[in-house]
Amino acid sequence: MEAGTATAGGGHLGAIVDFALRRPGRALAIVLGVHLVVWTVLPLLTSPNLELDLAEDLALGKEWQLGYWKHPPLPWWVADLAYRLTGQIDVVYVLGPLSVIGCFIAVYLLARDIAGPVQALIATLALVGIHYYNYSAVKFAHDQMQLPFWAFTALFLYRGLVHGRALDWMAAGVTLALAFWSKYAAFALAISLALFVLIDPRARQSVRTTGPWLMAAAFLVTIWPNAWWLVDTGFLPMQYVSERARVALSWSDYLTHPVKWVFGQIFFIHPTLILLAVTLFPRAGPPQGATERDAFARRYVTMLAFGPFVVVTAISLLTGRFPIQMWGYPLWSFLPLAALVWFGPLTDPRRLQVFAIGVIFLFLLAPAIWIGTWIADPHLRGRPKASEFPGRAIAEQLTREFREKTGAPLAYVAGTEFAANNVAVYSPDRPRVVVHGRPQISPWIDMADLKKRGVLVVWEDGLQAAHVNEWRKTFGAEGEPVIVEFPRQSRGGVRNRQTARIAYWIVPPRN
């Protein structure tokens, strides 16, 4: 499907473009390598404390549960495995960029199958304008983990539909299940793929073969442990999703919530939309003489680019729920490819240079914004950030006090989410977490053992999420909590004058 591409002309920019045209795979490898270094090193240099999601990764991943009260477990397993392999807390910073790179590789491979290697490179590089793949990638958690599995599911299913190979169908089932193991938002992809296979005339022919049934079998085998856990716990994470998605309070919310969701997504992807607009328009139209296979590929990519988004938006319209904007994380990986198969390919030398300038600008813009925010934030923003939380100092001091008072290592910590997770991560004793101080959502906790070994109950004083009276009853804490102020860590090279006011109980072991 790829059309011939002219050389891009002289000068340094022309040399870069010519190299990319001649060696698109190597050009992509270079970009991905730089991307990995930039988005791993930047947070390491500017974030003295782990962000909320990263602390949660390490605090809870070590429990190796089949599911957790708010999300499936795969990202937390991966984080804990990386920590066990390296012994380094900061290893979690590389996981988000690696997830993005995995996604980019799958996008490139699918685009190469459909449009050839040069257009595949263009479809992949255009994604640098979407902050999900750069600025937000560093906070590795469920949103980031699902990226490669969504993209590889799309790749393997396309190959299964086109070539009919059993291995491709089974791989599609496994990666779709792994997307569910990453985040249950994968239902939007699953619904879109199922509808496409049933509705598209060519894809529907596959139903008469063993392919879709092999995919379904591979999916069920892979997802079964987590599915069993979901049923056994009464679909516990669905309660968390319901609480996060704001409910409609009036009839107008049934319209305003979807509208806000749509405009929010446009805001997050608009740099890539602008880049595609200035390089693909005025409209060239689909290439002439397109084959039936090209037409099928165009329909398939269109479904990938918009199907899951339509599913989420339709559910918002029907239920009145306001989707969280970050739920759009995996929805746009194939948007540039869809633009190319409908309005491209991009072959004109001048447009290729414009595209290259745009990609370089956007590639540099995101880290520049990160650095600028880091420098300016102390002067413009009063609210403290998670990355300046004195997690290590709190963990070390409270662990030391617990040992001195009880004569035993710190085995359990409970309290508000971020404070307890920081103690669990930075304490040399690596205690187990009672999430939100509630054993009912922390099934790995043996309350009899907790009473024998004692527990540290810690929270940020004044935080609404602190259920102090509940914790007093649950853990048998006595007396008034101790309150200590810890200086927050500096940001942007400016000494931080703010403090973190921490309250805690040390509940000693009981016979």
N, C-alpha and C positions, 0 to 999 in steps of 0.2 A: 504493500500500500504506500510505501514511502516514495515520494517523488525525488527527482534529482535536485541537488542543492548546489548552488553556485558558490565559488569561493568568496570570502568576505572582504577582500581588498587588503591594502597595506596598513602599516602602523602597528603599534603594540596591540591595540584592540583587535585589529584584523588578524594578527598572528594568533591571538587567543582563540578567536572564533574559528579560524582555519584548523587549529589543532583539535578543537572540539568536534568539528565536522569530520576530520580524518580518524580520530580516536575517541569516539563518544564514550565508550566504556571506561577508558583510562581517565578521561576528563571527569566523569562522574566519580570515580574512585578518589581522585584528588580533592574534589569538593567535599565528599563525605568525610575524608580524613581531616580536612580543616574544620569542618562542622563539628566533628567529634572533639577535637582539641579545644576549640573555642568555647563550646557550651559545657565542657567538663571543667576547664580551667577557670572560667569567669566566676562561677559560684564558689569554687574553692578559694579564690582570692578575695572575694567580697562578702562571704557569708560565714562569720565566725561560729554560728550556731545552725544546726539543721533546721530546715523549714518544717512546717507542721506535718506534711505528708511523709517526708523523709524520716522524721523521728518515729512516726507511726509504723512505717515499713519495718524498721529494725526492732521496735518494741514488741510488735505482735507477730511478726513473721516467724520468730523462733518457736512459736507454739505449734506450727505445722498442722493447723486444723483443716478439715475438709471444707469449711466455710466459716465466715465470720458474720457478726450481727448486721453489718452494713454492706459488705462486698464479698465477692468470691476471693479465694486466697492466693492465686498465682503470683501477683506482683510482690506480695509479702514473702512468699516462699523464695522467689528469685533474689530479693534483697538479703534475706537471711543467708541464703546459699553463698552469695557474693561475699558477705561478711565472714562466713566460716572459712571460705577459701583464702581470703586475704588477711583477716584479722584487723582490717581497717574500717572504721566507721565511715570515712569519706568515700569509700568505694561506691556508695549509693549515687554519687554525683554522675557517674559514668553511665548508669543504667537508662536514664531518660534519653540522652543522645543516642545510645545504642538502639533503643526502640525505634527512634525516628529513622535511623539509618536502615534498620531492617525493613521498615515501611517503604522507604525510598527505593530500596533494591527490588522489592516486589512490584512497585509501581513501574519501575524501569523495565522489568522483565515482561510484564503484561503489555506495556506500551510498545516494547520492541516486537512482540509477537504480532501486534495489530498494525503498527505504523512504521516499523523499522527503527534502527538504533539512534539515528539523529533526532527524529521526532520524539523518541522515547526520552532522550536526554532533555529535550526542551520541556516535555510534560512533567518531568521530575524536578528540574531546576525551578520551574515556575512556582513550586510549592514553598520556596524560601520566603515568599511574601506573606505567608500565613503564620501567625505567631504561635499556633499550636505546635509547630515544628521547630521552633527555635526558643523564643523567650520563655515559653511555658514548659518546654521539654525538660528543664532541669529538675522540676519537682516530681520526680518519678513516683508514680502510683498507678492506679487502675486505668486512668485515661491514657497514659503513655503506653502502658503494657499492651493495650488492645490494638494499637496502631499496626504493628507488623502482621498480626493474625487476621485482621480485617483484609489487609491488602493481599496477603498470600492466599486467603480463601478465594478472593476474586480471581487471582491468577490461576489457581488449580481448577476452579470450576470452569473457567473459560477453556482451558486446555482439555478438560474432560468433555465439554460440549462439542468442541471442534474436532478433537482427535479420538475421543471415545476410549482412551486408555483407562483401565481399571485403577492403576496406581494414582492417576490424577484425581479421579473421583474420591478415592479413599483419603488422599491427602487433603482434599477440600473439606471432607467431613471432620478430620482431625483438627485442622486449623480453625474451622468454625467453632468446634467445641472449645478449643483453647482461647478463642475470643470470648466465649461465655465464661471460662475459668478466669479471664482477666476482668471482665465487667459485663453485667447483665444487659447493658445497652446494646449488646450484640443482637438482641432480638430484632432490632430495626433492620439490620443486615439480613438476618435469616428470613424475615418476612418478605423483604424485597427480592431475595434470590428465589424463594419458593414461588412467588407470584410470577416472576419472569419465566421460570421453567414451565409453569402451567399455562401462561398466556401467550408467550412468544411462539409463533408457529414452528420455527426451526428447533428451538429449545425443547418444545413439547414432544418432539419426536424421541427425545432421549428417555422419556418415561417408559417407552416400550423396551428399553434395554436394561441391563443390570446396573448401569452407572449410578443413577440416583439412589438406588437401593443400597449399593455399596457405600455411597456417601452417607446415607442415613444410618447404616449399621456402624460405620466408623465413628460417626458423631455420637451415637448412643453409647457405644463402648467407652469412648473417651470421657463423655460428660457424666456417665452413670454415678460415680462416687459423689460428685457435687449435687447431682439431682436427688440422690437418696438423702443426702444431708438436708437439702431444702425441704423435702417432704417431711422428714423426721422433725424438723424444727418449726414446722408450720409456715414455711417461706418467710423466715425472720427478716432477711434483708429488704423485703418489700415494704415493711413498716418504715424502715429508714428512708427509702425512696419516696414514700408517701409523705413523710415529714419534710423532706427537702424541697419537693415540688409544691410551690405555693398554690393553694386551692382557690377556686373562684368564689368570691364573696358576693358577687352580683352578676346579673345576666350580661352586663357589659364586659366582664372579665373573660367571658368565653370568646370574645373577639380581641380584646386588648392583649391578653396573654400570648396568643399565637403571633400577633403583629409584633409585639416586643421581641419575641423569640426570633422571628425572621429578620428584623432589622439588626438585632444583636449579632446574628451570624453574618450578615452582610458587612457589618463593621469589622468583624474579626478577619474576614477574608478579602476585604476591599483592596489591599495592595496588589494581590495576585489578580483580582478582577481588572484593575487598572492596567497592569502589565500586559495581560492578555488582550485587552481592548486596543491599546496603542500599537500592538504588534500584529494583530490579526484583522483589524478593520482598516479600510472598508472591506466588507465581507467578500471573501474570495469564493466561498461556497465549498461543498464537498468536492473532492477530486472527480474529474470526469471519467466515465468508463468504470465506475466502481463495480466490483463483483458482488454477487449475492453474499459471499463471506464478509466483504467489507461492510455491507449493509447490516448484516447480523452483528458484527463487531460494534458498529455505531449504536445500535439499539442496546447492546449489552453495556457498553461504557456509559451511555446515557442513564441507564438504570442505576449503575454504580454511583454515578455522580449525584443523582437527585432522589433515587428511590428511598434510601434510609431517611433522608431529610424530610421527604413527604410523609413517611410513616410517623415520625416523631411529631411533625406539625399537625397531622390529622388527629393523633391521639390527644394533643393539646386542645384542638378545637372541640373534640367530642367530650372531653372530661373537664375542661376549664382549668386544667393544671398548667402552671407556668414552668416550662422546662428550664432547668439550670443551663446557662449559656455554655458552660464547659462540657455539657453533654454533646455539643457539636464537634468535639475533638476528632473523631475518626471519620466524619461525614464527607470531607472534602478532598481526600487523597487523589481522587480521579477527576476532579473538576478540570484541571488543565488539559488532560487527555481528551475529555469530552469536547472541550473547545477546539482542539486540534482536529478531531475527526469530523466535526461539523463545519468549521470555518477555515481550516488550514489545508494542507500542511504549511509550515513556515519555512520558506525557501529563499525568499528575496534577500540578497546580501545586505541591503540597508536595514531591512526589518530585523535581520539576524543581529546586526550590530546594536540596534536599539534594544533588542531583547537582552543582549549581553550586558549592556550598560545598566538596564533595569535590574537584572539579577545581581550584578556586582553591588549596585546601590542598596538593594534590599538586604543582601547578605551582610553588608557592613552596617546597615542602619540598626538592625536589632541589637547587636552588641554595643553599638554606640549609645543607644537608648538605655541599655542596662547600666553602662558605666556612668552616663550622665545622671541617671536616677540615683545611683549609689552616691555620687558626689553631692547632688543637689538636695537629696531627700532630708538630711538633717536640718537644712535651713527652711524647708518648705512644709514639712509634715511633722506634726506633734505626736501623732499616734505611734506607739512603738511597733516595731516589726518583729516577726518571729526569729529572723536571722540575728537579732541583737539580744535575744533572750539569754540570760546567763545560765544556760542549762548545765554546763560542766561544773561550774562553781557550786550551784545548788546541789547537784547530785553528789559531789565529793564531800561537801560539808554535812549534808543530812545522812549520808552513808556512815561517815565517821561518828556522828552523834548517835546513830542507831547502834553501832557496834559498841560504843562506850557504855551506853545505857543497858544493853541487853547481853553483851558478851558474845553475840552471835552475828553472823553475816546477815545482810539485808536480803531476804528471800522474796518479799512481796511488797508491791507499792500500789496504792489506789489513790483516787482523787480526780481532779479535772484532767481532761484528756492530754493537753500539751505538757503540763507540769509533770504528770505521772510518766508520760512517755519519755520525757527528757531524763528523768531519774533512771528509768529502765535502760536507756541507751548509754548514758555517760557514767553511771555508777560502776565502779570496778566489780561489784557483786552481780551485775546484770539481773536485777530482780524481775519476777514475773508481774504482769500488770493485771489488776482487777479493773476492767474498762469502766470508766465513769463511776468507779466504786460500786459496781453492781455485779454480783456474782452470777445473776441469771443470764447475763449476756457474755459471761466469761467462763464457759464450761470447762476450760482447762484448769480452773482453780479448784483445789480441794480445800474446802473451808476448815476441815478438821486439821489438816496440815498447816494451814495459815494460822490457826489459833495456837498451835504448838510452836511455831517459829516467829510469830509476830508480824506486824505490818506497819509500813510507813504510809500515812494518809497525808497527801500534800495537795495544795491547790493555790491558785492565784487569788489572793484576798480581794473580795468585792466582786468576783466574777459571778454572773447570774447562774452559770452552770454548776456552781458549787452547791451540792446538796448536803450541807454540813450536818443537819439533824439526822438525815437518813444514814449518813456514814457513822455517826456516833452510835446509832442503834446496831448497824450491821457489824461493826468491828469492835464494839465495846470500848470506844475511846472515852477517857475520863478527863475531867478538868477542862480548862480553857486551852485552845490551841496556841502554840507558840507562833509569833509573827516576826519575821526577819526581812529586812530589805537588802537586796543584792543589787549592786550597780550593773546596769545594762552595758552590753559590749558596744564599743565604738562603731560608728558607721560613716562611710565616706571620708575617713581620715579625721573626723571631728570627734573629740571626746564627748561621750554621752553623759549628760547630767541626770538622766532619768534612772529610776530604780524599778526593780521588780519586787513587789511586796508579796512575800510567800508566807502562807500559813500552813502549819503541819501539826500532826500528832504522831508521836511514836507509841504504838500499841505494843507492849512487850509480850513475849511468849507466855502462854498459859498452859498449865497442866490439864 
